[in-house]
């Protein structure tokens, strides 16, 4: 994709977040969509492309009264929305549509008309046949497989995982919409309830209700909208395996590496050009993998990078060199099940200059997501500088 040919002109999350027992999943999609439309100064009739996961684009379009000429139902887990951005940019450039609405809505906590990515396919699927008989139950126990090897290979400890949670809580404290604000220590994280070794409760993502939506159009139209356009600079996507036990390397995600490299090559930037970074953090180890597989740290060095507060809101009286997960992340902000949309929302806020914990002079942000247990990945590089 050519750089800066497509831009976000509308972005919003649901009116409420956290616990919303009076709204179903499709209502959360609609709430986020209507908020994004208002942000862009548009009506549903102005939309001719739709993309979503968790529900079908058919249901979404019907519910909102949209008749699209482009529809994308790609569903590969929490990074699906990064892939939707990439596909929408290609569709707009190809003339398949002009204005694409991407939505997420998930009743992860209240389970009202619960949608979301469940994957697997039941007992007949590959994971159902070859992993579930051995006892893993959901993400907390499945993600232990690679993280245990990662910790042993690089001689790291549970304290290193805990530090990820501690620093992201510092960011969350600055965000009025975050689920948790109270500061925590490494000891707090380690002494919280054990979920599946090495993960304690405070190393695991939240379970909430909520959603978000983005509206994309061509860069030559973007200047006509009320909000500051945020341009798509580079994109990448990949998948590896539906079975976490079959990863090529337990200490690194092949999908992360492929997706990230593609996005960087497309954007034509260096790592030092990046002002802000969002890495999907369903569990505390994912930022470590992301920092290394995207090339910001060498293998095994991300824990020290975080421990030395390079990703923190403050480091020796100055901002950290690479602000990471500045909304508080899935560990402290919110996580309804598929977090990728919220990562992109924060990237957009940062580049618009309206984030609660604003990074000074942020010009380039990366949103990087995971799907399943390292099964898929999507990477979007954003810029707020006009072409």
TIDODREN-415989 format. One record per residue (C-alpha): residue in one letter; x, y, z. Coordinates in steps of 0.5 Angstrom, whole numbers, padded with zeros to 4 digits, always signed. Example, Ala and Ser with C-alpha at 12.3 -4.5 7.8 and 13.67 -1.06 7.14 Angstrom:
A+0025-0009+0016
S+0027-0002+0014
//
This chain:
X+0000+0000+0000
X+0002+0007-0002
X+0004+0011+0005
X-0001+0016+0007
X-0006+0015+0002
X-0012+0013+0007
X-0013+0016+0014
X-0018+0016+0020
X-0023+0021+0020
X-0027+0018+0026
X-0025+0015+0032
X-0029+0013+0038
X-0031+0008+0044
X-0037+0006+0047
X-0041+0011+0051
X-0039+0007+0057
X-0034+0002+0059
X-0033-0004+0064
X-0040-0007+0066
X-0046-0005+0061
X-0051-0010+0063
X-0056-0007+0059
X-0053-0007+0052
X-0052-0013+0048
X-0046-0014+0044
X-0049-0011+0037
X-0052-0005+0041
X-0045-0004+0043
X-0042-0004+0036
X-0048+0001+0034
X-0046+0005+0040
X-0039+0005+0038
X-0041+0006+0031
X-0045+0012+0032
X-0040+0016+0037
X-0035+0015+0031
X-0040+0018+0026
X-0041+0024+0030
X-0034+0025+0031
X-0033+0025+0023
X-0039+0029+0022
X-0043+0023+0018
X-0049+0019+0018
X-0050+0012+0017
X-0052+0013+0009
X-0045+0016+0008
X-0042+0009+0009
X-0041+0005+0004
X-0036+0000+0007
X-0036-0004+0013
X-0032-0009+0017
X-0032-0013+0024
X-0031-0019+0028
X-0035-0022+0033
X-0041-0021+0029
X-0042-0021+0022
X-0042-0015+0017
X-0049-0017+0015
X-0052-0016+0022
X-0048-0010+0023
X-0050-0007+0016
X-0057-0009+0017
X-0057-0006+0024
X-0055+0001+0022
X-0058+0001+0016
X-0052+0001+0011
X-0052-0002+0004
X-0045-0003+0003
X-0041-0004-0003
X-0035-0007+0001
X-0036-0012+0007
X-0030-0015+0011
X-0032-0021+0016
X-0024-0023+0017
X-0024-0026+0024
X-0017-0028+0027
X-0018-0026+0034
X-0016-0020+0038
X-0012-0017+0032
X-0018-0017+0027
X-0019-0010+0027
X-0012-0009+0025
X-0013-0013+0019
X-0019-0009+0018
X-0015-0003+0017
X-0011-0006+0012
X-0016-0009+0008
X-0020-0002+0008
X-0014+0002+0006
X-0013-0003+0000
X-0021-0003-0002
X-0021+0005-0002
X-0015+0005-0006
X-0018+0000-0011
X-0024+0004-0011
X-0028-0001-0008
X-0031+0004-0003
X-0030+0011-0001
X-0032+0011+0007
X-0031+0005+0011
X-0033+0004+0018
X-0030-0001+0023
X-0033-0003+0029
X-0032-0008+0035
X-0037-0009+0041
X-0037-0014+0046
X-0040-0016+0052
X-0034-0020+0055
X-0037-0019+0062
X-0044-0019+0062
X-0045-0024+0057
X-0051-0020+0054
X-0052-0023+0047
X-0044-0024+0047
X-0040-0024+0041
X-0033-0025+0040
X-0028-0029+0037
X-0028-0036+0040
X-0024-0040+0035
X-0022-0047+0036
X-0028-0050+0032
X-0030-0055+0038
X-0027-0062+0039
X-0026-0064+0032
X-0021-0058+0031
X-0014-0059+0031
X-0013-0056+0038
X-0019-0060+0040
X-0016-0066+0038
X-0009-0065+0040
X-0008-0060+0046
X-0015-0060+0050
X-0014-0067+0052
X-0008-0065+0055
X-0012-0060+0060
X-0011-0053+0058
X-0017-0049+0059
X-0017-0042+0055
X-0012-0037+0054
X-0009-0037+0061
X-0007-0044+0061
X-0005-0044+0054
X+0000-0038+0054
X+0004-0041+0060
X+0007-0046+0055
X+0011-0041+0051
X+0012-0036+0057
X+0015-0042+0061
X+0020-0043+0056
X+0022-0036+0054
X+0023-0034+0062
X+0028-0040+0062
X+0031-0039+0056
X+0033-0032+0058
X+0034-0033+0065
X+0028-0028+0067
X+0023-0029+0073
X+0016-0028+0075
X+0018-0021+0078
X+0020-0019+0070
X+0013-0020+0068
X+0010-0017+0074
X+0014-0010+0072
X+0010-0010+0066
X+0003-0010+0070
X+0006-0005+0075
X+0008+0000+0070
X+0002+0000+0066
X-0002+0001+0072
X+0002+0008+0072
X-0001+0010+0065
X-0008+0008+0067
X-0008+0012+0073
X-0008+0018+0068
X-0014+0015+0065
X-0021+0017+0067
X-0024+0011+0063
X-0019+0006+0066
X-0022+0000+0070
X-0016+0001+0075
X-0012+0007+0078
X-0009+0005+0084
X-0002+0004+0084
X+0001-0003+0085
X+0008-0006+0086
X+0011-0012+0084
X+0010-0015+0091
X+0002-0014+0090
X+0002-0017+0083
X+0006-0023+0085
X+0002-0024+0091
X-0005-0023+0088
X-0009-0030+0086
X-0005-0035+0082
X-0009-0037+0076
X-0004-0041+0072
X+0003-0041+0073
X+0007-0036+0072
X+0001-0032+0071
X-0003-0029+0077
X-0009-0025+0077
X-0006-0018+0076
X-0002-0021+0070
X-0008-0023+0066
X-0012-0018+0062
X-0019-0015+0065
X-0026-0018+0063
X-0030-0012+0061
X-0036-0010+0056
X-0035-0004+0051
X-0033-0003+0044
X-0030+0002+0039
X-0030+0004+0032
X-0026+0007+0026
X-0028+0011+0020
X-0023+0011+0014
X-0023+0015+0008
X-0018+0017+0002
X-0013+0022+0004
X-0015+0027-0001
X-0022+0027+0002
X-0019+0027+0010
X-0018+0035+0010
X-0026+0036+0009
X-0027+0033+0016
X-0028+0036+0023
X-0022+0032+0026
X-0015+0032+0025
X-0014+0026+0020
X-0009+0020+0022
X-0006+0017+0016
X-0004+0010+0015
X+0003+0010+0014
X+0005+0002+0014
X+0001-0004+0015
X+0003-0012+0016
X-0001-0018+0018
X+0001-0026+0018
X-0002-0032+0022
X+0002-0038+0024
X-0001-0044+0028
X-0008-0045+0031
X-0004-0049+0036
X+0000-0046+0041
X+0004-0052+0042
X+0006-0052+0035
X+0010-0045+0035
X+0016-0045+0031
X+0020-0042+0037
X+0016-0041+0044
X+0021-0035+0045
X+0018-0031+0039
X+0012-0030+0035
X+0013-0032+0027
X+0007-0028+0026
X+0009-0022+0030
X+0016-0022+0026
X+0013-0022+0019
X+0007-0017+0021
X+0012-0012+0024
X+0017-0013+0018
X+0012-0012+0013
X+0009-0006+0016
X+0016-0002+0018
X+0018-0004+0010
X+0012-0001+0008
X+0012+0005+0012
X+0020+0007+0011
X+0021+0009+0018
X+0027+0007+0023
X+0025+0005+0030
X+0028+0011+0032
X+0022+0015+0029
X+0017+0012+0033
X+0014+0016+0038
X+0009+0012+0041
X+0007+0004+0042
X+0001+0000+0043
X+0002-0007+0044
X-0004-0012+0045
X-0003-0014+0053
X-0008-0020+0054
X-0002-0022+0059
X+0004-0019+0062
X+0009-0023+0057
X+0006-0020+0051
X+0009-0013+0051
X+0016-0017+0052
X+0015-0021+0046
X+0012-0015+0042
X+0018-0011+0044
X+0023-0016+0041
X+0019-0019+0035
X+0018-0012+0033
X+0026-0010+0033
X+0026-0005+0039
X+0030-0010+0043
X+0034-0016+0042
X+0032-0023+0044
X+0031-0023+0052
X+0033-0016+0053
X+0025-0013+0053
X+0025-0014+0061
X+0031-0010+0062
X+0028-0005+0058
X+0022-0004+0061
X+0025-0005+0068
X+0029+0001+0067
X+0023+0005+0065
X+0024+0006+0058
X+0017+0005+0057
X+0014+0009+0063
X+0011+0015+0064
X+0017+0018+0068
X+0024+0016+0068
X+0029+0020+0072
X+0024+0026+0072
X+0024+0025+0064
X+0019+0021+0060
X+0021+0014+0058
X+0024+0014+0051
X+0019+0009+0048
X+0012+0010+0051
X+0008+0004+0051
X+0001+0002+0052
X-0001+0009+0055
X-0008+0008+0056
X-0006+0003+0061
X-0007-0003+0057
X-0011-0009+0057
X-0008-0010+0064
X-0011-0004+0067
X-0015+0000+0062
X-0020-0005+0059
X-0021-0012+0055
X-0027-0014+0053
X-0024-0020+0049
X-0021-0017+0043
X-0017-0012+0045
X-0014-0009+0038
X-0019-0004+0037
X-0017-0001+0044
X-0010+0000+0042
X-0012+0003+0035
X-0016+0008+0039
X-0011+0010+0044
X-0006+0011+0038
X-0011+0016+0034
X-0012+0020+0041
X-0004+0020+0042
X-0003+0023+0035
X-0009+0028+0035
X-0006+0030+0042
X-0012+0029+0046
X-0010+0023+0050
X-0011+0023+0058
X-0003+0021+0058
X-0001+0025+0052
X+0006+0024+0049
X+0009+0030+0048
X+0010+0032+0040
X+0008+0025+0038
X+0008+0024+0031
X+0008+0017+0029
X+0005+0011+0033
X+0005+0004+0032
X-0001-0001+0034
X+0001-0008+0034
X-0004-0014+0036
X-0004-0021+0037
X-0010-0026+0035
X-0011-0033+0039
X-0005-0036+0042
X+0000-0032+0038
X-0004-0035+0032
X-0004-0029+0028
X-0002-0022+0028
X-0003-0015+0025
X+0001-0008+0025
X-0001-0001+0023
X+0004+0005+0023
X+0000+0011+0024
X+0002+0018+0022
X-0001+0025+0024
X+0003+0029+0019
X+0000+0030+0012
X+0002+0027+0006
//
